[in-house]
Amino acid sequence: MNIDYLKLAGALSFIAAAMHLAIIFGGPKWYRFFGAGERMAEMAAQGQVQPTLITLSVAAVLGLWGVYAWSAAGIFPQLPLMKLALILITLVYLTRGVLGLLAPFISSHPQVTQNSVVFWVWSSIICLAFGLIHLKGVFDKWFG
C-alpha cells in the first residue's frame, strides 16, 4: 500500500481545524472536554469574545497548515516557501508533542496545571503522530 503522507498530513490538519470550529459551537462544555482550560470555558460561558477569537485563530493556522501539506502533495497550486513552511510546521507539531509530554511533570505554571495530565498526554500523542506523519511526508518529497 502506497500512502501519500502529505495528503494524510493535510487531512489531519484540516480535521484538527474543523474540531476547533466545532468547539466554538459546542460552547463551554466542549472547551472543558477538549482541555482548553477552565478559564476559557468560563469566558465562553460568559459570552466573552476571546475564546472564540483564540479558537478561530488556532483553526485558521491549522487550516493553513493543511493547505500547505496539500499544496506539497499536488492537490493545490504550489505555495511560496513550501519546503521551509512544511519543515517548520513539522517542527511545531513534534515540539508540541514532546514538550507536552514533559510539561505536566516538570512545570507548575498555571497554563500547564490548568489542564489534566490526561489532556497533556493525549493531546501530545496526537501532536507527535501528526508531526511524524508530516516528517515522513516531508522526507519522502524532498529528502527521500
Short mmCIF file of the C-alpha atoms (twelve columns), coordinates in Angstrom:
data_MODEL
# 
_entry.id   MODEL 
# 
loop_
_atom_site.group_PDB 
_atom_site.id 
_atom_site.type_symbol 
_atom_site.label_atom_id 
_atom_site.label_alt_id 
_atom_site.label_comp_id 
_atom_site.label_asym_id 
_atom_site.label_seq_id 
_atom_site.Cartn_x 
_atom_site.Cartn_y 
_atom_site.Cartn_z 
_atom_site.pdbx_PDB_model_num 
ATOM 1   C CA . MET A 1   0.000   0.000  0.000  1 
ATOM 2   C CA . ASN A 2   1.420   3.364  -1.063 1 
ATOM 3   C CA . ILE A 3   0.467   6.154  1.351  1 
ATOM 4   C CA . ASP A 4   0.886   9.796  0.389  1 
ATOM 5   C CA . TYR A 5   1.861   11.121 3.794  1 
ATOM 6   C CA . LEU A 6   1.480   14.767 2.783  1 
ATOM 7   C CA . LYS A 7   -2.135  14.129 1.766  1 
ATOM 8   C CA . LEU A 8   -2.701  12.415 5.106  1 
ATOM 9   C CA . ALA A 9   -0.912  15.222 6.965  1 
ATOM 10  C CA . GLY A 10  -3.099  17.822 5.292  1 
ATOM 11  C CA . ALA A 11  -6.259  15.876 6.077  1 
ATOM 12  C CA . LEU A 12  -5.254  15.618 9.738  1 
ATOM 13  C CA . SER A 13  -4.606  19.357 9.957  1 
ATOM 14  C CA . PHE A 14  -7.992  20.048 8.342  1 
ATOM 15  C CA . ILE A 15  -9.700  17.686 10.806 1 
ATOM 16  C CA . ALA A 16  -7.985  19.440 13.709 1 
ATOM 17  C CA . ALA A 17  -9.114  22.812 12.312 1 
ATOM 18  C CA . ALA A 18  -12.692 21.547 11.983 1 
ATOM 19  C CA . MET A 19  -12.604 20.230 15.549 1 
ATOM 20  C CA . HIS A 20  -11.590 23.668 16.789 1 
ATOM 21  C CA . LEU A 21  -14.522 25.211 14.923 1 
ATOM 22  C CA . ALA A 22  -16.845 22.604 16.430 1 
ATOM 23  C CA . ILE A 23  -15.592 23.523 19.904 1 
ATOM 24  C CA . ILE A 24  -16.747 27.108 19.359 1 
ATOM 25  C CA . PHE A 25  -20.252 25.893 18.551 1 
ATOM 26  C CA . GLY A 26  -20.153 23.292 21.321 1 
ATOM 27  C CA . GLY A 27  -19.617 26.017 23.885 1 
ATOM 28  C CA . PRO A 28  -18.185 25.818 27.403 1 
ATOM 29  C CA . LYS A 29  -18.736 22.070 27.803 1 
ATOM 30  C CA . TRP A 30  -16.705 21.419 24.675 1 
ATOM 31  C CA . TYR A 31  -13.937 23.799 25.769 1 
ATOM 32  C CA . ARG A 32  -13.711 21.805 29.013 1 
ATOM 33  C CA . PHE A 33  -13.928 18.393 27.348 1 
ATOM 34  C CA . PHE A 34  -11.183 19.170 24.840 1 
ATOM 35  C CA . GLY A 35  -8.924  20.610 27.526 1 
ATOM 36  C CA . ALA A 36  -8.907  24.320 26.737 1 
ATOM 37  C CA . GLY A 37  -8.931  25.026 30.461 1 
ATOM 38  C CA . GLU A 38  -11.471 26.274 32.935 1 
ATOM 39  C CA . ARG A 39  -10.678 29.919 32.239 1 
ATOM 40  C CA . MET A 40  -11.513 29.557 28.531 1 
ATOM 41  C CA . ALA A 41  -14.681 27.626 29.387 1 
ATOM 42  C CA . GLU A 42  -15.765 30.288 31.879 1 
ATOM 43  C CA . MET A 43  -15.125 33.101 29.400 1 
ATOM 44  C CA . ALA A 44  -17.156 31.213 26.779 1 
ATOM 45  C CA . ALA A 45  -19.965 30.711 29.296 1 
ATOM 46  C CA . GLN A 46  -19.961 34.458 29.990 1 
ATOM 47  C CA . GLY A 47  -20.274 35.182 26.284 1 
ATOM 48  C CA . GLN A 48  -16.860 36.813 26.027 1 
ATOM 49  C CA . VAL A 49  -15.344 37.004 22.565 1 
ATOM 50  C CA . GLN A 50  -11.766 35.955 23.484 1 
ATOM 51  C CA . PRO A 51  -12.321 32.173 23.441 1 
ATOM 52  C CA . THR A 52  -13.938 32.413 20.020 1 
ATOM 53  C CA . LEU A 53  -11.156 34.597 18.607 1 
ATOM 54  C CA . ILE A 54  -8.405  32.407 20.056 1 
ATOM 55  C CA . THR A 55  -10.045 29.213 18.817 1 
ATOM 56  C CA . LEU A 56  -10.736 30.715 15.384 1 
ATOM 57  C CA . SER A 57  -7.078  31.729 15.179 1 
ATOM 58  C CA . VAL A 58  -5.919  28.213 16.004 1 
ATOM 59  C CA . ALA A 59  -8.364  26.780 13.450 1 
ATOM 60  C CA . ALA A 60  -7.096  29.207 10.801 1 
ATOM 61  C CA . VAL A 61  -3.462  28.260 11.442 1 
ATOM 62  C CA . LEU A 62  -4.283  24.550 11.320 1 
ATOM 63  C CA . GLY A 63  -6.258  25.101 8.111  1 
ATOM 64  C CA . LEU A 64  -3.318  26.941 6.551  1 
ATOM 65  C CA . TRP A 65  -1.063  24.048 7.558  1 
ATOM 66  C CA . GLY A 66  -3.464  21.685 5.794  1 
ATOM 67  C CA . VAL A 67  -3.339  23.843 2.670  1 
ATOM 68  C CA . TYR A 68  0.476   23.763 2.718  1 
ATOM 69  C CA . ALA A 69  0.555   19.975 3.082  1 
ATOM 70  C CA . TRP A 70  -1.947  19.504 0.268  1 
ATOM 71  C CA . SER A 71  -0.073  22.013 -1.864 1 
ATOM 72  C CA . ALA A 72  3.087   19.946 -1.461 1 
ATOM 73  C CA . ALA A 73  1.049   16.826 -2.279 1 
ATOM 74  C CA . GLY A 74  -0.070  18.436 -5.546 1 
ATOM 75  C CA . ILE A 75  -3.730  18.910 -4.629 1 
ATOM 76  C CA . PHE A 76  -3.456  22.714 -4.528 1 
ATOM 77  C CA . PRO A 77  -1.168  25.002 -6.533 1 
ATOM 78  C CA . GLN A 78  2.351   25.401 -5.196 1 
ATOM 79  C CA . LEU A 79  2.639   27.939 -2.380 1 
ATOM 80  C CA . PRO A 80  5.606   30.174 -1.611 1 
ATOM 81  C CA . LEU A 81  8.241   28.875 0.798  1 
ATOM 82  C CA . MET A 82  6.536   25.484 0.751  1 
ATOM 83  C CA . LYS A 83  9.521   23.399 1.818  1 
ATOM 84  C CA . LEU A 84  10.501  25.768 4.638  1 
ATOM 85  C CA . ALA A 85  6.889   26.104 5.783  1 
ATOM 86  C CA . LEU A 86  6.374   22.344 5.952  1 
ATOM 87  C CA . ILE A 87  9.627   21.807 7.811  1 
ATOM 88  C CA . LEU A 88  8.576   24.456 10.358 1 
ATOM 89  C CA . ILE A 89  5.051   23.013 10.633 1 
ATOM 90  C CA . THR A 90  6.569   19.594 11.257 1 
ATOM 91  C CA . LEU A 91  8.860   21.025 13.932 1 
ATOM 92  C CA . VAL A 92  5.946   22.754 15.666 1 
ATOM 93  C CA . TYR A 93  3.907   19.541 15.808 1 
ATOM 94  C CA . LEU A 94  6.889   17.498 17.037 1 
ATOM 95  C CA . THR A 95  7.976   20.108 19.584 1 
ATOM 96  C CA . ARG A 96  4.437   20.466 20.958 1 
ATOM 97  C CA . GLY A 97  4.190   16.701 21.182 1 
ATOM 98  C CA . VAL A 98  7.460   16.220 23.055 1 
ATOM 99  C CA . LEU A 99  7.186   19.249 25.347 1 
ATOM 100 C CA . GLY A 100 3.545   18.491 26.052 1 
ATOM 101 C CA . LEU A 101 4.513   15.062 27.344 1 
ATOM 102 C CA . LEU A 102 7.065   16.651 29.677 1 
ATOM 103 C CA . ALA A 103 5.186   19.786 30.770 1 
ATOM 104 C CA . PRO A 104 2.808   18.347 33.382 1 
ATOM 105 C CA . PHE A 105 5.715   16.627 35.113 1 
ATOM 106 C CA . ILE A 106 8.256   19.461 35.123 1 
ATOM 107 C CA . SER A 107 6.210   22.677 35.253 1 
ATOM 108 C CA . SER A 108 3.952   24.232 37.847 1 
ATOM 109 C CA . HIS A 109 2.992   27.135 35.570 1 
ATOM 110 C CA . PRO A 110 -0.769  27.860 35.657 1 
ATOM 111 C CA . GLN A 111 -1.007  27.440 31.866 1 
ATOM 112 C CA . VAL A 112 0.168   23.866 32.380 1 
ATOM 113 C CA . THR A 113 -1.561  22.972 35.639 1 
ATOM 114 C CA . GLN A 114 -4.997  24.177 34.491 1 
ATOM 115 C CA . ASN A 115 -5.172  21.058 32.307 1 
ATOM 116 C CA . SER A 116 -5.092  17.464 33.460 1 
ATOM 117 C CA . VAL A 117 -2.190  15.107 32.890 1 
ATOM 118 C CA . VAL A 118 -4.571  13.040 30.757 1 
ATOM 119 C CA . PHE A 119 -5.155  16.073 28.498 1 
ATOM 120 C CA . TRP A 120 -1.416  16.692 28.151 1 
ATOM 121 C CA . VAL A 121 -0.650  13.058 27.374 1 
ATOM 122 C CA . TRP A 122 -3.419  12.548 24.795 1 
ATOM 123 C CA . SER A 123 -3.006  15.894 23.043 1 
ATOM 124 C CA . SER A 124 0.750   15.380 22.937 1 
ATOM 125 C CA . ILE A 125 0.427   11.898 21.450 1 
ATOM 126 C CA . ILE A 126 -1.852  13.358 18.769 1 
ATOM 127 C CA . CYS A 127 0.630   16.169 18.030 1 
ATOM 128 C CA . LEU A 128 3.502   13.688 17.891 1 
ATOM 129 C CA . ALA A 129 1.564   11.482 15.480 1 
ATOM 130 C CA . PHE A 130 0.728   14.484 13.277 1 
ATOM 131 C CA . GLY A 131 4.375   15.572 13.408 1 
ATOM 132 C CA . LEU A 132 5.687   12.145 12.486 1 
ATOM 133 C CA . ILE A 133 3.273   11.901 9.555  1 
ATOM 134 C CA . HIS A 134 4.391   15.340 8.372  1 
ATOM 135 C CA . LEU A 135 8.030   14.315 8.842  1 
ATOM 136 C CA . LYS A 136 7.539   11.211 6.703  1 
ATOM 137 C CA . GLY A 137 5.780   13.265 4.030  1 
ATOM 138 C CA . VAL A 138 8.477   15.954 4.004  1 
ATOM 139 C CA . PHE A 139 11.226  13.337 3.917  1 
ATOM 140 C CA . ASP A 140 9.562   11.416 1.073  1 
ATOM 141 C CA . LYS A 141 9.049   14.569 -1.014 1 
ATOM 142 C CA . TRP A 142 12.367  16.350 -0.572 1 
ATOM 143 C CA . PHE A 143 14.904  14.051 1.044  1 
ATOM 144 C CA . GLY A 144 13.923  10.502 0.117  1 
# 
